[in-house]
């Protein structure tokens, strides 16, 4: 009987360690997002900026309208309470653009998973980091961004 109790105790301990291990891997909170626009000209000097007011959004789109060469202009998004807009400038390695796969928040750091691809709308030899406007669901507070390829 003692052998069975020891065996069950051993299994119980093993199961608990596996559950704790899975929780340790999923500490980050996934953020729902929409990839709004990609621009090849510079909108910001830093690697990222948080747009938290309509005035700031209007300033960004004033720059876009000045630098955009064409008749079609992107509509200005409306900044509302439970959404966060950001502009990021991911560094390019072997392509001329990136697509955003996943965004998660871990300890005040926004982790952005990207995949490189060659955008046919941009020049193939271009190595200018695109300025990407993203709309995040919810009021997301963070201090740092990391990009993972």
ROKOLTI-946916 format. One record per atom (N, C-alpha, C): z, x, y; residue number from 1; atom name. Coordinates in nm, 2 decimals. Atoms other than C-alpha are relative to their C-alpha. Example, Ala and Ser with C-alpha at 12.3 -4.5 7.8 and 13.67 -1.06 7.14 Angstrom:
2
PT     zz     xx     yy   n atom
PT   0.00   0.09  -0.12   1    N
PT   0.78   1.23  -0.45   1   CA
PT   0.00   0.09   0.12   1    C
PT   0.00  -0.09  -0.11   2    N
PT   0.71   1.37  -0.11   2   CA
PT   0.08  -0.08   0.11   2    C
END
This chain:
149
PT     zz     xx     yy   n atom
PT   0.00   0.08  -0.12   1    N
PT   0.00   0.00   0.00   1   CA
PT   0.00   0.09   0.13   1    C
PT   0.00  -0.08  -0.12   2    N
PT   0.08   0.28   0.24   2   CA
PT  -0.13   0.07   0.02   2    C
PT   0.13  -0.06  -0.01   3    N
PT  -0.26   0.43   0.17   3   CA
PT  -0.09  -0.09   0.08   3    C
PT   0.08   0.10  -0.07   4    N
PT  -0.43   0.11   0.28   4   CA
PT   0.04  -0.01   0.15   4    C
PT  -0.04   0.01  -0.14   5    N
PT  -0.22   0.09   0.60   5   CA
PT  -0.04   0.12   0.08   5    C
PT   0.05  -0.12  -0.06   6    N
PT  -0.30   0.45   0.68   6   CA
PT  -0.15   0.00   0.03   6    C
PT   0.15   0.01  -0.01   7    N
PT  -0.67   0.39   0.62   7   CA
PT  -0.04  -0.10   0.11   7    C
PT   0.03   0.09  -0.10   8    N
PT  -0.67   0.08   0.84   8   CA
PT   0.04   0.05   0.14   8    C
PT  -0.05  -0.06  -0.12   9    N
PT  -0.47   0.26   1.11   9   CA
PT  -0.11   0.10   0.05   9    C
PT   0.10  -0.10  -0.03  10    N
PT  -0.73   0.54   1.10  10   CA
PT  -0.13  -0.07   0.05  10    C
PT   0.12   0.07  -0.05  11    N
PT  -1.02   0.29   1.14  11   CA
PT   0.03  -0.06   0.14  11    C
PT  -0.03   0.06  -0.13  12    N
PT  -0.84   0.12   1.43  12   CA
PT  -0.01   0.11   0.11  12    C
PT   0.01  -0.11  -0.10  13    N
PT  -0.80   0.45   1.61  13   CA
PT  -0.14   0.04   0.03  13    C
PT   0.14  -0.04  -0.01  14    N
PT  -1.16   0.54   1.55  14   CA
PT  -0.08  -0.10   0.09  14    C
PT   0.06   0.11  -0.08  15    N
PT  -1.28   0.20   1.69  15   CA
PT   0.04   0.01   0.15  15    C
PT  -0.04  -0.01  -0.14  16    N
PT  -1.07   0.24   2.00  16   CA
PT  -0.06   0.12   0.08  16    C
PT   0.06  -0.12  -0.07  17    N
PT  -1.20   0.59   2.08  17   CA
PT  -0.15  -0.03   0.03  17    C
PT   0.14   0.03  -0.03  18    N
PT  -1.56   0.46   2.05  18   CA
PT  -0.01  -0.10   0.12  18    C
PT   0.01   0.09  -0.11  19    N
PT  -1.49   0.17   2.29  19   CA
PT   0.03   0.07   0.13  19    C
PT  -0.03  -0.08  -0.12  20    N
PT  -1.33   0.41   2.54  20   CA
PT  -0.11   0.09   0.04  20    C
PT   0.12  -0.09  -0.03  21    N
PT  -1.63   0.64   2.51  21   CA
PT  -0.11  -0.08   0.07  21    C
PT   0.10   0.08  -0.06  22    N
PT  -1.87   0.36   2.59  22   CA
PT   0.03  -0.04   0.15  22    C
PT  -0.04   0.04  -0.14  23    N
PT  -1.67   0.25   2.90  23   CA
PT  -0.02   0.12   0.09  23    C
PT   0.01  -0.12  -0.09  24    N
PT  -1.67   0.61   3.03  24   CA
PT  -0.15   0.02   0.04  24    C
PT   0.14  -0.02  -0.03  25    N
PT  -2.05   0.62   3.02  25   CA
PT  -0.05  -0.11   0.10  25    C
PT   0.06   0.11  -0.08  26    N
PT  -2.10   0.29   3.21  26   CA
PT   0.10  -0.02   0.12  26    C
PT  -0.09   0.02  -0.11  27    N
PT  -1.87   0.35   3.51  27   CA
PT  -0.08  -0.05   0.13  27    C
PT   0.08   0.04  -0.12  28    N
PT  -2.16   0.30   3.76  28   CA
PT  -0.04  -0.14   0.00  28    C
PT   0.04   0.14  -0.02  29    N
PT  -2.25  -0.04   3.90  29   CA
PT  -0.15   0.00   0.03  29    C
PT   0.14   0.01  -0.03  30    N
PT  -2.62  -0.12   3.88  30   CA
PT  -0.02  -0.09   0.12  30    C
PT   0.03   0.07  -0.12  31    N
PT  -2.76  -0.24   4.21  31   CA
PT  -0.14  -0.06  -0.01  31    C
PT   0.14   0.06  -0.01  32    N
PT  -3.05  -0.49   4.23  32   CA
PT  -0.07   0.04   0.13  32    C
PT   0.07  -0.05  -0.12  33    N
PT  -3.32  -0.38   4.47  33   CA
PT  -0.14  -0.05   0.00  33    C
PT   0.15   0.02  -0.02  34    N
PT  -3.67  -0.44   4.60  34   CA
PT  -0.06   0.12   0.08  34    C
PT   0.07  -0.11  -0.07  35    N
PT  -3.90  -0.16   4.69  35   CA
PT  -0.10  -0.06   0.10  35    C
PT   0.07   0.07  -0.10  36    N
PT  -4.04  -0.28   5.02  36   CA
PT  -0.13   0.07   0.04  36    C
PT   0.12  -0.07  -0.05  37    N
PT  -4.28  -0.02   5.17  37   CA
PT   0.01   0.15  -0.02  37    C
PT   0.01  -0.15   0.00  38    N
PT  -4.39   0.35   5.13  38   CA
PT  -0.09   0.04   0.12  38    C
PT   0.07  -0.05  -0.12  39    N
PT  -4.50   0.54   5.44  39   CA
PT  -0.01   0.15  -0.01  39    C
PT   0.02  -0.14   0.01  40    N
PT  -4.64   0.89   5.45  40   CA
PT   0.04   0.07   0.13  40    C
PT  -0.05  -0.06  -0.13  41    N
PT  -4.53   0.95   5.81  41   CA
PT   0.15  -0.01   0.01  41    C
PT  -0.14  -0.01  -0.01  42    N
PT  -4.18   1.04   5.91  42   CA
PT   0.06  -0.12   0.09  42    C
PT  -0.07   0.10  -0.07  43    N
PT  -3.95   0.75   6.01  43   CA
PT   0.14   0.05   0.04  43    C
PT  -0.14  -0.05  -0.02  44    N
PT  -3.62   0.94   5.99  44   CA
PT   0.00   0.15  -0.01  44    C
PT  -0.01  -0.15   0.02  45    N
PT  -3.51   1.30   6.02  45   CA
PT   0.09   0.04  -0.12  45    C
PT  -0.09  -0.03   0.12  46    N
PT  -3.24   1.28   5.75  46   CA
PT  -0.06  -0.04  -0.13  46    C
PT   0.05   0.04   0.13  47    N
PT  -3.28   1.22   5.38  47   CA
PT   0.01  -0.15  -0.02  47    C
PT  -0.01   0.15   0.01  48    N
PT  -3.16   0.86   5.41  48   CA
PT   0.06  -0.05   0.13  48    C
PT  -0.07   0.07  -0.11  49    N
PT  -3.05   0.61   5.67  49   CA
PT   0.03  -0.15  -0.05  49    C
PT  -0.04   0.14   0.03  50    N
PT  -2.87   0.27   5.63  50   CA
PT  -0.04  -0.08   0.12  50    C
PT   0.04   0.09  -0.10  51    N
PT  -3.02  -0.01   5.83  51   CA
PT   0.09  -0.12  -0.01  51    C
PT  -0.09   0.10   0.01  52    N
PT  -2.74  -0.25   5.90  52   CA
PT   0.00  -0.10   0.12  52    C
PT   0.02   0.10  -0.11  53    N
PT  -2.86  -0.44   6.21  53   CA
PT  -0.15  -0.03   0.03  53    C
PT   0.14   0.03  -0.03  54    N
PT  -3.17  -0.61   6.33  54   CA
PT  -0.06   0.09   0.10  54    C
PT   0.04  -0.10  -0.11  55    N
PT  -3.19  -0.38   6.63  55   CA
PT  -0.05   0.13  -0.06  55    C
PT   0.04  -0.12   0.07  56    N
PT  -3.21  -0.08   6.40  56   CA
PT  -0.13  -0.02  -0.07  56    C
PT   0.13   0.03   0.07  57    N
PT  -3.48  -0.25   6.19  57   CA
PT  -0.11  -0.01   0.10  57    C
PT   0.11   0.01  -0.10  58    N
PT  -3.68  -0.33   6.50  58   CA
PT  -0.04   0.14   0.05  58    C
PT   0.04  -0.14  -0.04  59    N
PT  -3.66   0.04   6.61  59   CA
PT  -0.08   0.07  -0.10  59    C
PT   0.08  -0.06   0.11  60    N
PT  -3.79   0.15   6.27  60   CA
PT  -0.14  -0.05   0.01  60    C
PT   0.14   0.06   0.01  61    N
PT  -4.08  -0.09   6.28  61   CA
PT  -0.08   0.03   0.13  61    C
PT   0.07  -0.04  -0.12  62    N
PT  -4.16   0.01   6.64  62   CA
PT  -0.07   0.13  -0.03  62    C
PT   0.06  -0.13   0.04  63    N
PT  -4.22   0.36   6.50  63   CA
PT  -0.12  -0.02  -0.10  63    C
PT   0.10   0.04   0.10  64    N
PT  -4.42   0.21   6.21  64   CA
PT  -0.13  -0.05   0.07  64    C
PT   0.11   0.06  -0.06  65    N
PT  -4.64   0.01   6.44  65   CA
PT  -0.08   0.10   0.09  65    C
PT   0.07  -0.11  -0.08  66    N
PT  -4.71   0.32   6.67  66   CA
PT  -0.08   0.09  -0.09  66    C
PT   0.07  -0.10   0.09  67    N
PT  -4.81   0.54   6.37  67   CA
PT  -0.10  -0.06  -0.09  67    C
PT   0.09   0.06   0.10  68    N
PT  -4.99   0.29   6.16  68   CA
PT  -0.14  -0.01   0.05  68    C
PT   0.14   0.00  -0.04  69    N
PT  -5.37   0.32   6.18  69   CA
PT  -0.07  -0.11  -0.08  69    C
PT   0.06   0.12   0.07  70    N
PT  -5.51  -0.02   6.08  70   CA
PT   0.03  -0.13   0.08  70    C
PT  -0.02   0.13  -0.06  71    N
PT  -5.53  -0.38   6.17  71   CA
PT   0.11  -0.08  -0.06  71    C
PT  -0.10   0.08   0.07  72    N
PT  -5.28  -0.51   5.92  72   CA
PT   0.13   0.08   0.02  72    C
PT  -0.13  -0.05  -0.02  73    N
PT  -4.92  -0.45   6.02  73   CA
PT   0.10  -0.07  -0.09  73    C
PT  -0.11   0.06   0.09  74    N
PT  -4.62  -0.50   5.79  74   CA
PT   0.09  -0.09   0.08  74    C
PT  -0.10   0.09  -0.08  75    N
PT  -4.39  -0.79   5.89  75   CA
PT   0.13   0.07   0.00  75    C
PT  -0.13  -0.06  -0.02  76    N
PT  -4.05  -0.69   6.02  76   CA
PT   0.10  -0.08  -0.09  76    C
PT  -0.10   0.08   0.08  77    N
PT  -3.78  -0.78   5.76  77   CA
PT   0.12  -0.04   0.08  77    C
PT  -0.11   0.05  -0.07  78    N
PT  -3.49  -0.98   5.87  78   CA
PT   0.13   0.05  -0.07  78    C
PT  -0.12  -0.06   0.06  79    N
PT  -3.15  -0.81   5.82  79   CA
PT   0.10  -0.12  -0.01  79    C
PT  -0.09   0.11   0.01  80    N
PT  -2.91  -1.07   5.68  80   CA
PT   0.13   0.06  -0.07  80    C
PT  -0.14  -0.05   0.04  81    N
PT  -2.54  -1.05   5.57  81   CA
PT   0.02   0.06  -0.13  81    C
PT  -0.03  -0.05   0.13  82    N
PT  -2.55  -1.00   5.20  82   CA
PT  -0.12   0.09  -0.06  82    C
PT   0.11  -0.10   0.04  83    N
PT  -2.84  -0.74   5.19  83   CA
PT   0.02   0.13   0.08  83    C
PT  -0.01  -0.13  -0.06  84    N
PT  -2.85  -0.37   5.27  84   CA
PT  -0.14   0.06  -0.01  84    C
PT   0.13  -0.07   0.00  85    N
PT  -3.17  -0.20   5.38  85   CA
PT   0.03   0.15   0.02  85    C
PT  -0.01  -0.15  -0.02  86    N
PT  -3.21   0.18   5.34  86   CA
PT  -0.14   0.06   0.00  86    C
PT   0.12  -0.08   0.01  87    N
PT  -3.48   0.43   5.40  87   CA
PT   0.04   0.13  -0.06  87    C
PT  -0.02  -0.13   0.07  88    N
PT  -3.50   0.73   5.17  88   CA
PT  -0.12   0.09   0.00  88    C
PT   0.11  -0.09   0.01  89    N
PT  -3.71   1.04   5.16  89   CA
PT   0.02   0.09  -0.12  89    C
PT  -0.01  -0.09   0.12  90    N
PT  -3.72   1.17   4.80  90   CA
PT  -0.10   0.11   0.00  90    C
PT   0.08  -0.12   0.01  91    N
PT  -3.85   1.52   4.75  91   CA
PT  -0.11  -0.02  -0.11  91    C
PT   0.10   0.01   0.10  92    N
PT  -4.18   1.54   4.57  92   CA
PT  -0.01   0.13  -0.08  92    C
PT   0.01  -0.12   0.08  93    N
PT  -4.24   1.78   4.28  93   CA
PT  -0.15   0.02  -0.04  93    C
PT   0.14  -0.02   0.05  94    N
PT  -4.58   1.73   4.11  94   CA
PT  -0.09  -0.11   0.03  94    C
PT   0.08   0.12  -0.03  95    N
PT  -4.72   1.41   4.26  95   CA
PT   0.00  -0.02   0.15  95    C
PT   0.00   0.04  -0.14  96    N
PT  -4.78   1.24   4.59  96   CA
PT   0.08  -0.12   0.04  96    C
PT  -0.09   0.11  -0.02  97    N
PT  -4.54   0.95   4.55  97   CA
PT   0.09  -0.02  -0.12  97    C
PT  -0.10   0.03   0.11  98    N
PT  -4.25   0.81   4.34  98   CA
PT   0.01  -0.15  -0.01  98    C
PT  -0.04   0.14   0.02  99    N
PT  -4.16   0.47   4.20  99   CA
PT   0.15   0.00  -0.03  99    C
PT  -0.14   0.01   0.02 100    N
PT  -3.80   0.36   4.20 100   CA
PT   0.02  -0.08  -0.13 100    C
PT  -0.02   0.06   0.12 101    N
PT  -3.68   0.28   3.85 101   CA
PT   0.14  -0.08  -0.01 101    C
PT  -0.14   0.06   0.02 102    N
PT  -3.30   0.21   3.88 102   CA
PT   0.08   0.06   0.12 102    C
PT  -0.10  -0.04  -0.10 103    N
PT  -3.03   0.23   4.14 103   CA
PT   0.14  -0.04  -0.04 103    C
PT  -0.14   0.02   0.04 104    N
PT  -2.66   0.26   4.06 104   CA
PT   0.09   0.06   0.10 104    C
PT  -0.10  -0.05  -0.09 105    N
PT  -2.34   0.32   4.26 105   CA
PT   0.11   0.05  -0.08 105    C
PT  -0.11  -0.06   0.06 106    N
PT  -2.08   0.56   4.14 106   CA
PT   0.08   0.08   0.10 106    C
PT  -0.09  -0.07  -0.09 107    N
PT  -1.79   0.67   4.36 107   CA
PT  -0.06   0.04   0.13 107    C
PT   0.06  -0.02  -0.13 108    N
PT  -1.95   0.63   4.70 108   CA
PT  -0.13   0.08   0.00 108    C
PT   0.12  -0.07   0.01 109    N
PT  -2.27   0.79   4.57 109   CA
PT  -0.11  -0.09  -0.06 109    C
PT   0.10   0.09   0.04 110    N
PT  -2.59   0.59   4.54 110   CA
PT  -0.10   0.09  -0.09 110    C
PT   0.09  -0.08   0.09 111    N
PT  -2.79   0.73   4.23 111   CA
PT  -0.13  -0.08  -0.01 111    C
PT   0.13   0.06   0.00 112    N
PT  -3.16   0.66   4.25 112   CA
PT  -0.08   0.07  -0.10 112    C
PT   0.09  -0.05   0.10 113    N
PT  -3.37   0.71   3.94 113   CA
PT  -0.14  -0.02   0.03 113    C
PT   0.14   0.01  -0.04 114    N
PT  -3.73   0.78   4.02 114   CA
PT  -0.10   0.06  -0.10 114    C
PT   0.11  -0.06   0.08 115    N
PT  -4.06   0.85   3.84 115   CA
PT  -0.11   0.03   0.09 115    C
PT   0.11  -0.05  -0.08 116    N
PT  -4.33   1.05   3.99 116   CA
PT  -0.14  -0.06  -0.04 116    C
PT   0.14   0.05   0.03 117    N
PT  -4.69   0.91   4.01 117   CA
PT  -0.09   0.04   0.11 117    C
PT   0.10  -0.02  -0.11 118    N
PT  -5.01   0.97   4.20 118   CA
PT  -0.05  -0.13   0.06 118    C
PT   0.04   0.13  -0.07 119    N
PT  -5.06   0.69   4.45 119   CA
PT  -0.14   0.01   0.05 119    C
PT   0.14  -0.01  -0.04 120    N
PT  -5.43   0.62   4.50 120   CA
PT  -0.01  -0.03   0.15 120    C
PT   0.01   0.03  -0.14 121    N
PT  -5.35   0.50   4.86 121   CA
PT   0.03   0.13   0.09 121    C
PT  -0.03  -0.12  -0.07 122    N
PT  -5.23   0.85   4.96 122   CA
PT  -0.10   0.11  -0.05 122    C
PT   0.09  -0.12   0.04 123    N
PT  -5.43   1.18   4.96 123   CA
PT   0.06   0.07  -0.12 123    C
PT  -0.05  -0.07   0.12 124    N
PT  -5.40   1.35   4.62 124   CA
PT   0.07   0.13   0.02 124    C
PT  -0.06  -0.13  -0.03 125    N
PT  -5.31   1.69   4.77 125   CA
PT   0.12  -0.02   0.09 125    C
PT  -0.12   0.01  -0.09 126    N
PT  -5.04   1.54   4.99 126   CA
PT   0.13   0.03  -0.06 126    C
PT  -0.13  -0.03   0.05 127    N
PT  -4.70   1.68   4.95 127   CA
PT   0.11  -0.04   0.10 127    C
PT  -0.09   0.05  -0.10 128    N
PT  -4.54   1.49   5.23 128   CA
PT   0.09  -0.10  -0.07 128    C
PT  -0.10   0.09   0.06 129    N
PT  -4.22   1.31   5.11 129   CA
PT  -0.02  -0.14   0.06 129    C
PT   0.02   0.13  -0.06 130    N
PT  -4.28   0.94   5.15 130   CA
PT   0.14  -0.06   0.05 130    C
PT  -0.11   0.07  -0.05 131    N
PT  -4.04   0.73   5.35 131   CA
PT   0.00  -0.14  -0.06 131    C
PT   0.00   0.12   0.08 132    N
PT  -3.94   0.44   5.13 132   CA
PT   0.11  -0.09   0.06 132    C
PT  -0.09   0.10  -0.04 133    N
PT  -3.78   0.12   5.26 133   CA
PT   0.04  -0.08  -0.12 133    C
PT  -0.05   0.07   0.11 134    N
PT  -3.56  -0.04   5.00 134   CA
PT   0.10  -0.11   0.05 134    C
PT  -0.10   0.11  -0.03 135    N
PT  -3.37  -0.37   5.01 135   CA
PT   0.09  -0.01  -0.12 135    C
PT  -0.10   0.01   0.11 136    N
PT  -3.05  -0.37   4.81 136   CA
PT   0.07  -0.13   0.01 136    C
PT  -0.08   0.13   0.01 137    N
PT  -2.87  -0.69   4.70 137   CA
PT   0.14   0.03   0.03 137    C
PT  -0.15  -0.02  -0.03 138    N
PT  -2.52  -0.71   4.85 138   CA
PT   0.02   0.10   0.11 138    C
PT  -0.05  -0.10  -0.10 139    N
PT  -2.33  -0.51   5.11 139   CA
PT   0.04   0.12  -0.07 139    C
PT  -0.02  -0.13   0.08 140    N
PT  -2.36  -0.17   4.94 140   CA
PT   0.05   0.10   0.10 140    C
PT  -0.06  -0.10  -0.08 141    N
PT  -2.13   0.09   5.09 141   CA
PT   0.00   0.13  -0.07 141    C
PT   0.01  -0.13   0.07 142    N
PT  -2.20   0.46   5.01 142   CA
PT   0.00   0.11   0.11 142    C
PT   0.00  -0.11  -0.09 143    N
PT  -2.18   0.80   5.17 143   CA
PT  -0.11   0.11  -0.03 143    C
PT   0.09  -0.11   0.05 144    N
PT  -2.43   1.01   4.97 144   CA
PT  -0.10  -0.07  -0.09 144    C
PT   0.11   0.05   0.09 145    N
PT  -2.76   0.96   4.78 145   CA
PT  -0.04   0.12  -0.09 145    C
PT   0.06  -0.10   0.08 146    N
PT  -2.87   1.16   4.48 146   CA
PT  -0.13  -0.06  -0.07 146    C
PT   0.12   0.05   0.06 147    N
PT  -3.22   1.13   4.34 147   CA
PT  -0.02   0.07  -0.14 147    C
PT   0.02  -0.05   0.14 148    N
PT  -3.28   1.18   3.96 148   CA
PT  -0.14  -0.02  -0.04 148    C
PT   0.14   0.00   0.05 149    N
PT  -3.62   1.26   3.82 149   CA
PT   0.00  -0.02  -0.15 149    C
END
